[in-house]
Every structure is written in C-alpha cells, then in structure tokens.
Amino acid sequence: MRVVFERDVPCTLRDGIILRANVYRPDEGGPYPVILTRLPYGKDGSAYSVLDPIRLAEAGYIVVIQDVRGCFASDGEFQGFPQEFNDGYDAVEWAAHLPNANDTVGMYGVSYYGYTQWAAAAMKPPSLRVVAPTIALDDGWLGATFRHGAIEWGMTASWFSGMAVANLFKVKEQFEDFPARFGRLVYDNDRLSHEGYFDLPLDQFGALRRAGVLPDFFEQITRTRYDDTWRAMSIKPHYDQMDVAAFLTGGWYDVFLQSTLDAYLALQQNGKEARLLIGPWSHINFTGAVGDVEFGAAADIGFLNFEMDRTMLHRRFFDHTLKQPDPGLEQEPPVRLFVMGSNTWRYASAWPLPETTYTPYYLHSESTLSTTTPTLEPADHYTYDPLNPVITTGGNLLMTPSYRPGPLDQATVEARDDVLVYTSAPLEEALTVIGPVKARLFVSTTAQDTDFVVRLTDVDPSGRSLNLADGIVRMRYRDSLEHPSLLEPNHIYAIEVDLWATANVFLPGHCIRVQITSSNFPRWSRNLNTGESNESTAETIVATQTILHDEKHPSHLLLPVIPLA
C-alpha cells in the first residue's frame, strides 16, 4: 500500500492557536483509525521515530505527528504541562475527523509525549480509545521535578537547558544580541557536564538566567511543596475516570519508572484494560546493554525476546483495541518483566506479583546485613559536607552524557568515608527479588534539615557492586510533602525511604548490599543542611549523621522476595 505524506497540516485549537502536524495516510481504502503523537522536540526530527509511521500507515492507520503549542512549527508560547490537557483534547478530536479517518484515535510516545497522552486521556475526549505511554511521567512534582523533596537536579537542569535552545531560537527576533546569547547558551549546556550543575544558588542558574527564556524553570524549582499548582498538573487523580486501554512501557533504570508503575497499578485497580512491559532500560537506551552490564540480545526492544520490534509490539495492541480483538493477546498475562541477574523475561498476572513475600533485611554492626533482628548494637556515624557530595554513579538518570544511567560499578562510591555499607553473607541459593523496595531507618542528625540516601546493590563473587535501586528523603518532608517541618538536632526519627522497584535474581555466591549516605549529586540537589531554602542560598553546614540499628531501632531494608517455583 502506498503512503501519502502531508507536512504542516494545521489544527486550530479552541483559543485560536494553530498547531501543525505531519500526517502519514494510506492512499486508498478506508476509513482508518488514527494514531496520534504530540511532542515538544520537533515533528521533523528523529525524536518521533520511536515508532515507524510508514509501517503503521501501510498497516491501515493514519499517523499524525504534531508539534505541541509553542514548539517548532506550532504557534503560541510553550508553557509545559498545564497546556497539554485542553490542547490534547482538541488535538484528539481534530485528528479523529481528518479526511478518511473513522473517528477513533490511539496515541503513542515517550517521556514528555507520554505525558501528553495522559493529559489528553484525563480530559476524556470521546474519540480516544487507547494510549501507549513509554517511559512517561504522570506528575510534574512526584518523581519528575522532585523526589521526596529533593530536586531531580540533573534531569531538570539539563532538560530545561536543552529546551531553552529551541525556545530561544524560536523567539530570536526579540533579542538584538541573539547570536551572542545563543552561543552562550550552547556553551552553558556543554558546561553542565563538568561544572554547571555545581553552581549555587540554584535559583540563579546561569544557563537560563542568561538565556532569558523559560521562566517557569525558576518557579518550578522554588515551588518545593506539593501544592495545588503541582496537583493541577498531575495525572494521578484522573486514572479512575479514564476510559481508555493502555500499553505501558518502562525501564528499571528509567527516571520515570515509578510513574509507569503507579499508572499501571491505578488502571489495574480500576479494572481498565492495561498491559505493562518493563525492561532493563534507561530513559533513552532500549538495547540489551545498559551501564556496565550486557543483558543479552533478548533484552533489546529492537527485537524483543527475538519476537518483534517496538513498532510491531505497539501495532499488535493498536490492532487489538482499534480494529479487531486479538484472542491470543487476551490470553497472555498482562505484565511482562525483564528479570536481571537471570537475564530472562517473566510474565505475571498483576503488579506487584501476587506471590510476593516482603522480607526485612536488618542492618547490623560491622557493616553486615541479615534477616536476623538486631539486639544491643552501637550506632554508625558519618559526616556529610554539601561541598563534597557523593557524585552520581549510575541509576535512573536523565542527565548530560557524562553521567551514565544504569548499573555501574560502585567501588568509588563505597570507598568514601561518608557512605555506610551493609553487606549480606554470600547467598547459598538464588534469591529472586521483584517489586517495590523500601528502607525503614532510625536516624538522627546535628542539622535542622538534611537528606538520607539509600541504595540497593548486587555484589558478585569478585566484589563488584552494581546498583539496582535507590531513593532519597529530604528530612523536612519526612512526614508531609505539603507541610515541611524542620528537625530537632540529635533527635531520633523513624523514616521510610522509597527505592522504587527492581527485578533481580541474586545468584548463588552473590551478596545483597545496602549503601546509606546523604547525597547523590548532581542527580538530586544537595541539602545544604542550614534549614533555610536549599534553592536560594549558597551557605552550607557540615552535619554529623547517625544510623541506629538495635532492638529498639531495627533499621532494615524491605525486599519483595519471590518464592522459588
């Protein structure tokens, strides 16, 4: 079947703003369902090629790739998350009534243009039948701009700096000094890799102050409480009202992993048709090689488990929901997870897995970790200096290329004096861990505010420690994200650190390890320990941190253990 291509097809929104899209359509037959994606990265660039529009059009779909408001070929001013709700509704209904369309629409896309799908679905446009968000966020605060009170600084600074390049170019006529201003912005983007992240105070972040665009950046990083403004951008309150099927794809090392899991869990609990695919992937790497680990060819989404590529995976779900139900798909379990360590795919009936046994692994003196509860044991201490933070080494990252995501050797991190390490004995048999991971700690500090960071690693018989999951708590937000409160120095607090989730088999001879420290920078912004705003000052205080693990204070890691089959 021949495919007709149309560029810059206009879509007029309710407020008169015109968005423009590229349209791929079959040149005969019909009418056809529409597959729409809406992105801020340029419809003519490589970003849209997450799926092959020509193959989809040849399979009997009208494919629409649209620039969102204020970006590239579309008119208006880019305002980020809030604009995507009404704009998404209007775009869906416009696409549904394109020539030779059959009034039904599906959506796809990654990252921000996964969020544009959720925002449209939240408005319940009558023509929208299915969404397929990949590595997508669903809340601008929770796990996106912030992680339990700490700014996702590496991602936020680099994403806004990158977006500023396109936005500055779009409004270049407003600046007489555009060439110099643009050149400086490009330099500032390059500078992030080696020193730009370290600048203080954060609310004077030079790259965007000098560029003079995207003022929302400064409002976002200083709006540190989870307030009504953030709630208005959140998708989470809308899941129970959505009337769409969903195919969700995520990665164990994706910066938006928890958003993907939260979305699937909400749809699952509300009886919606939803499918979940999680691989060993990072935000932009869907191959079988992530970080320091080769997971094998079967992990590559380009030829998933030697069966089909990403376009084929999505087409199968679109065919099922927009054309004819697929009995074979209906019989498959809805959850498909890649299990690291064993490097195998596993199907499940639900998330978390119904057979999960949550097992505490307790911290002990002499840096040990076991399932035995502690008795009389001395506490452990370390010093946290915000001017000498633990440097980000792997994890769920979306940063400049010098900070690699995924599982990385933790030797440099674990050699530091300000990182406590607790390690189990070598395992006699394999231990399968799949699901949410949390740490419950008893802590104290000499500061009025500070951070605690926990990381889970897998240690092989050679001693190489590879990170699996991590989390942070900014202590002023320990009890409430809406109403922060400072600490009483040296008082003991019970806290829970959410490490999100993982799927890993700890093989025989391997060890389970927990790291505890107070920074993971520049991924997460530093707590300056003063009790004042961490975003508008450069003053710092050194803090002494205490981790208790005794009979009254049984600090532990809670692992989701899957029994042997």
Beta strands, then each sheet from edge to edge (+ up, - down):
strand 1: 3-12
strand 2: 18-26
strand 3: 32-39
strand 4: 62-67
strand 5: 101-110
strand 6: 128-134
strand 7: 146-147
strand 8: 150-151
strand 9: 245-253
strand 10: 274-282
strand 11: 289-290
strand 12: 293-294
strand 13: 335-339
strand 14: 344-348
strand 15: 357-364
strand 16: 368-370
strand 17: 380-384
strand 18: 420-423
strand 19: 431-445
strand 20: 451-459
strand 21: 465-474
strand 22: 493-506
strand 23: 511-517
strand 24: 543-548
strand 25: 556-562
sheet 1: 1+ 2- 4+ 3+ 5+ 6+ 9+ 10+ 13+ 14-
sheet 2: 7+ 8-
sheet 3: 11+ 12-
sheet 4: 16+ 15- 25+ 19- 22+
sheet 5: 16+ 15- 25+ 19- 24+ 17-
sheet 6: 18+ 23- 20+ 21-
end
